[in-house]
Amino acid sequence: MATVSIVTPSFNQGQYLEQTILSVLSQSYPHIEYLILDGGSTDGSVEIIKKHQAKLVYWHSRPDKGFADAIAQGIQRSKGEILGYLNSDDLLAPDAVEKAVEVLSRRQDVLMIYGNRVCIDERGQLLYYQPNLPILSRTPYIAMTIGQESCFWRREIYLKVGGINTDLKFAIDYDLFSKITLQGKVIHAGNVWGFFRKHSNSKTTAQYRTLGKQESAAIQISVWGKRVNRIKWLSVLLLMRFYARCFMIFTKKPQWPACLPQIEKRFIFHRILNSLGGNHRHSGCRVL
C-alpha cells in the first residue's frame, strides 16, 4: 500500500496545533508518515510536538524562511508516494487519507485529487460547509476551486513541476496546484476531507488583500500566461459561492474529528439554514 507523507509547517499556533496533530495521527489509513517543521515557536508549540514525537517521522523547531520553506524542507525529507500538507490551524477528516489513496491507487491517470471542506471557528465549532467546485481545476480559477487542506497529489508530479516555490509567502498552493493541473488530470471527490479554521490571526485573513493579491496576480502571469480579467474573476467567485450555498445541504457530512467539539444534528441543520439565508457573517474562505 502507498505511503502518504503529510507535512505541517508551524509557527506560534499552539492554540490549534494539537488538534491539527491529532487529526493526522487518528487517520483511518495506517501508512502515513507525519512531519512537523516548526519555525522556532515560543508559545508552547514545542511542548505539544514533543508530546506526540513518538508518532512522528521527523520534527524540528528552528528558524526558517517562512512556511513555504518549511513545507519544502518537510517534503524533501519525506518518502511517501502521495503528498499533502496541512497548516497548523487546519484539520483532516478521519477518513480523508484513506479515501484519497483509494482513488489514486485505482486511477493511475489522476495526478491530484481534492475533496470538500468544512469551515470552523477558533473554538472548533462548525461555521458552514463549503463544497468545492468540481469544475475549473484546469484554469486560473483553481484558486477558488480547490481547498488546500483537502488535497493530495503524487510525488512524481510534485518533483516534475519543481516543487514548492519558496520565494512565495502567501499563494503557495495556488502556484503549486496551477503547475500540477497543467500537467494532467485533477479530479474532485464528493466527500469532506478538510476542516479550514477561520480566525483573525490566520494568514488568509490577515494578508489576502495585500500580499495575497500581488502574488496571485504574478502567478497568473507566470503560470497561466496573462492576468485574469477582474470581472471574470468576480463572476467565478460568485459562481463558487452560489454553488457552495446550494449544494452544502446535499454534501455528505464528514466523519467529525474526535479532537473537535461534537455537534448535534439540529445544530448542523441550523447552521446550514443560516448560511443559505445569507445571515451568517462568514461568506467564504481562503479565496485568492
C-alpha positions as CSV (number, residue, x, y, z in Angstrom):
1,M,0.0,0.0,0.0
2,A,1.1,3.5,-0.8
3,T,2.8,5.6,1.9
4,V,1.4,9.1,2.4
5,S,3.6,11.9,3.6
6,I,1.9,14.8,5.4
7,V,3.9,17.9,6.3
8,T,2.7,20.5,8.8
9,P,4.5,23.9,8.9
10,S,4.1,25.5,12.2
11,F,4.9,28.8,14.0
12,N,3.3,30.1,17.2
13,Q,0.0,28.3,16.5
14,G,0.0,26.4,19.8
15,Q,-3.7,27.2,20.4
16,Y,-4.6,25.0,17.5
17,L,-1.6,22.8,16.9
18,E,-2.6,19.8,19.0
19,Q,-6.0,19.4,17.2
20,T,-4.1,19.5,13.9
21,I,-1.7,16.8,15.0
22,L,-4.5,14.6,16.4
23,S,-6.4,14.9,13.1
24,V,-3.5,13.3,11.3
25,L,-2.5,10.7,13.9
26,S,-6.1,9.5,14.2
27,Q,-6.5,8.8,10.4
28,S,-8.1,5.5,9.4
29,Y,-5.3,4.9,6.9
30,P,-2.3,3.2,8.5
31,H,0.6,4.1,6.2
32,I,1.2,7.7,7.0
33,E,4.5,9.4,7.8
34,Y,3.9,12.7,9.5
35,L,6.5,15.5,9.7
36,I,6.2,18.8,11.6
37,L,8.5,21.7,10.8
38,D,8.2,24.4,13.4
39,G,9.8,27.8,12.8
40,G,11.1,28.3,16.3
41,S,7.8,28.9,18.2
42,T,7.9,30.4,21.7
43,D,4.2,29.8,22.6
44,G,4.3,26.2,23.9
45,S,4.1,24.6,20.4
46,V,7.4,22.7,21.0
47,E,6.0,21.1,24.2
48,I,2.9,20.0,22.2
49,I,5.0,18.5,19.4
50,K,7.2,16.6,21.9
51,K,4.1,15.1,23.5
52,H,3.5,13.3,20.2
53,Q,7.0,12.9,18.9
54,A,7.0,9.1,19.2
55,K,4.4,9.0,16.3
56,L,6.2,11.5,14.1
57,V,8.7,10.5,11.4
58,Y,10.5,13.8,11.8
59,W,10.2,17.2,13.5
60,H,12.3,20.2,14.4
61,S,11.9,23.7,15.8
62,R,14.3,26.3,14.4
63,P,14.1,29.5,12.4
64,D,13.3,29.1,8.7
65,K,12.4,31.4,5.8
66,G,8.7,31.0,6.2
67,F,6.0,28.3,5.8
68,A,6.9,27.7,2.2
69,D,10.4,26.8,3.2
70,A,9.2,24.6,6.0
71,I,6.9,22.7,3.6
72,A,9.6,22.3,1.1
73,Q,12.0,21.0,3.7
74,G,9.5,18.6,5.1
75,I,8.6,17.1,1.7
76,Q,12.3,16.8,0.8
77,R,12.8,14.7,4.0
78,S,9.7,12.6,3.3
79,K,9.5,9.3,1.3
80,G,5.8,8.9,0.6
81,E,4.4,8.3,-3.0
82,I,1.5,10.6,-2.1
83,L,1.9,14.0,-0.6
84,G,-0.1,16.6,1.2
85,Y,0.4,19.4,3.7
86,L,-1.7,20.6,6.5
87,N,-1.4,24.1,8.1
88,S,-1.1,24.1,11.8
89,D,-4.6,25.5,12.4
90,D,-6.5,23.2,9.9
91,L,-7.6,19.6,10.2
92,L,-8.3,16.5,8.2
93,A,-11.5,14.4,8.4
94,P,-10.6,11.0,9.9
95,D,-11.0,9.1,6.6
96,A,-9.5,11.7,4.3
97,V,-6.3,10.0,3.6
98,E,-7.9,6.6,3.2
99,K,-10.4,7.9,0.6
100,A,-7.7,9.8,-1.3
101,V,-5.4,6.8,-1.5
102,E,-8.3,4.6,-2.6
103,V,-8.9,6.7,-5.7
104,L,-5.3,7.4,-6.5
105,S,-4.4,3.7,-6.3
106,R,-7.3,2.9,-8.7
107,R,-6.9,5.8,-11.1
108,Q,-3.3,5.9,-12.2
109,D,-4.2,8.7,-14.7
110,V,-5.1,11.1,-11.9
111,L,-2.3,13.4,-10.7
112,M,-4.1,15.1,-7.9
113,I,-7.4,14.8,-6.0
114,Y,-9.3,17.2,-3.8
115,G,-12.4,16.9,-1.6
116,N,-14.8,19.3,0.1
117,R,-14.1,21.4,3.1
118,V,-15.8,22.5,6.3
119,C,-15.2,25.9,7.8
120,I,-14.8,26.0,11.6
121,D,-14.1,28.8,14.1
122,E,-11.4,29.4,16.7
123,R,-13.2,27.0,19.1
124,G,-13.6,24.3,16.5
125,Q,-17.3,24.8,16.1
126,L,-19.0,24.4,12.8
127,L,-19.4,27.6,10.7
128,Y,-20.6,26.1,7.5
129,Y,-19.9,23.5,4.8
130,Q,-18.2,24.7,1.6
131,P,-18.4,22.2,-1.3
132,N,-15.5,22.9,-3.6
133,L,-16.3,23.4,-7.3
134,P,-16.0,20.2,-9.3
135,I,-15.1,22.2,-12.4
136,L,-12.5,24.8,-13.5
137,S,-9.5,22.9,-11.9
138,R,-7.5,23.3,-15.2
139,T,-8.0,27.1,-15.3
140,P,-6.5,30.1,-13.4
141,Y,-9.7,29.9,-11.2
142,I,-8.2,26.9,-9.4
143,A,-7.5,29.2,-6.5
144,M,-11.2,29.1,-5.8
145,T,-11.8,25.5,-6.9
146,I,-9.5,23.6,-4.5
147,G,-9.3,23.7,-0.7
148,Q,-5.6,23.1,0.0
149,E,-6.2,21.1,3.2
150,S,-8.4,18.6,1.3
151,C,-5.9,18.0,-1.5
152,F,-3.4,15.1,-2.2
153,W,-1.1,14.6,-5.1
154,R,1.6,12.3,-6.4
155,R,5.3,12.8,-5.5
156,E,6.4,12.3,-9.1
157,I,4.3,15.3,-10.3
158,Y,5.4,17.4,-7.4
159,L,9.0,16.8,-8.5
160,K,8.3,17.3,-12.1
161,V,6.8,20.8,-11.6
162,G,9.7,21.9,-9.4
163,G,8.0,21.6,-6.0
164,I,7.2,24.4,-3.7
165,N,8.2,27.9,-4.7
166,T,9.9,29.1,-1.5
167,D,10.1,32.7,-2.7
168,L,6.3,33.0,-2.2
169,K,4.9,34.0,1.2
170,F,1.2,33.6,0.6
171,A,-0.1,32.0,-2.7
172,I,2.0,28.8,-2.4
173,D,-0.8,26.4,-3.0
174,Y,-2.1,28.5,-6.0
175,D,1.3,28.3,-7.6
176,L,1.8,24.6,-7.0
177,F,-1.7,23.4,-7.9
178,S,-1.7,25.5,-11.0
179,K,1.5,23.9,-12.2
180,I,0.3,20.4,-11.4
181,T,-3.1,20.8,-13.1
182,L,-1.4,21.9,-16.3
183,Q,0.3,18.5,-16.4
184,G,-2.7,16.2,-16.4
185,K,-5.9,15.1,-14.7
186,V,-7.1,16.6,-11.4
187,I,-10.4,15.4,-10.0
188,H,-12.8,16.3,-7.3
189,A,-14.2,13.9,-4.7
190,G,-17.6,14.5,-3.2
191,N,-16.6,13.8,0.4
192,V,-15.5,16.4,3.0
193,W,-11.8,15.8,3.6
194,G,-10.6,19.1,5.2
195,F,-11.5,21.5,8.0
196,F,-10.4,25.1,7.4
197,R,-10.2,27.2,10.5
198,K,-11.2,30.8,10.2
199,H,-9.7,33.1,12.8
200,S,-8.5,36.7,13.0
201,N,-4.8,35.7,13.1
202,S,-4.8,33.4,10.1
203,K,-2.6,34.3,7.1
204,T,-5.6,34.1,4.8
205,T,-7.5,36.7,6.8
206,A,-4.5,39.0,7.5
207,Q,-2.7,39.1,4.2
208,Y,-5.0,38.3,1.3
209,R,-5.9,41.9,0.3
210,T,-2.2,42.9,0.2
211,L,0.4,40.2,-0.4
212,G,-2.1,37.6,-1.5
213,K,-3.4,39.6,-4.4
214,Q,0.1,40.6,-5.5
215,E,1.4,37.1,-5.6
216,S,-1.8,35.7,-7.2
217,A,-1.5,38.2,-10.0
218,A,2.1,37.3,-10.6
219,I,1.2,33.6,-10.7
220,Q,-1.5,34.2,-13.2
221,I,1.0,35.9,-15.5
222,S,4.0,33.5,-15.0
223,V,2.0,30.2,-15.0
224,W,-1.2,30.9,-16.9
225,G,0.3,33.5,-19.3
226,K,-1.9,36.5,-18.5
227,R,-3.7,38.3,-15.7
228,V,-7.3,37.3,-15.3
229,N,-9.9,39.9,-16.1
230,R,-11.3,41.2,-12.8
231,I,-14.9,41.0,-13.9
232,K,-14.4,37.3,-14.9
233,W,-12.7,36.6,-11.6
234,L,-15.5,38.1,-9.6
235,S,-18.0,36.2,-11.7
236,V,-16.4,32.9,-11.0
237,L,-16.2,33.9,-7.3
238,L,-19.9,34.4,-7.3
239,L,-20.5,31.1,-9.0
240,M,-18.3,29.4,-6.4
241,R,-20.2,30.9,-3.5
242,F,-23.6,30.2,-5.2
243,Y,-22.6,26.6,-5.8
244,A,-21.4,26.2,-2.2
245,R,-24.6,27.6,-0.7
246,C,-26.8,25.5,-3.0
247,F,-25.1,22.2,-2.6
248,M,-23.9,22.3,1.0
249,I,-27.2,20.8,2.1
250,F,-26.6,17.8,-0.2
251,T,-23.0,17.3,0.8
252,K,-22.3,14.1,2.6
253,K,-21.5,15.1,6.2
254,P,-17.9,14.1,7.2
255,Q,-16.6,11.9,10.0
256,W,-16.2,14.6,12.6
257,P,-12.6,14.6,14.1
258,A,-12.6,13.4,17.7
259,C,-10.4,16.3,18.7
260,L,-13.1,18.8,17.9
261,P,-16.2,19.5,20.0
262,Q,-19.0,17.2,18.8
263,I,-22.0,18.9,17.2
264,E,-25.7,17.9,17.3
265,K,-27.6,17.2,14.1
266,R,-30.0,20.1,14.8
267,F,-27.1,22.4,15.2
268,I,-25.7,21.4,11.8
269,F,-29.2,22.0,10.2
270,H,-29.4,25.4,11.9
271,R,-26.0,26.4,10.6
272,I,-26.8,25.3,7.0
273,L,-30.1,27.2,7.0
274,N,-28.4,30.3,8.4
275,S,-25.8,30.2,5.7
276,L,-28.3,29.6,2.9
277,G,-30.3,32.6,4.2
278,G,-27.2,34.8,4.0
279,N,-27.3,35.8,7.7
280,H,-24.0,34.3,8.7
281,R,-21.2,36.8,8.8
282,H,-18.7,34.3,7.1
283,S,-19.4,34.0,3.4
284,G,-16.3,32.4,2.1
285,C,-12.8,31.2,3.0
286,R,-9.3,31.1,1.5
287,V,-10.3,32.6,-1.8
288,L,-7.3,34.0,-3.5
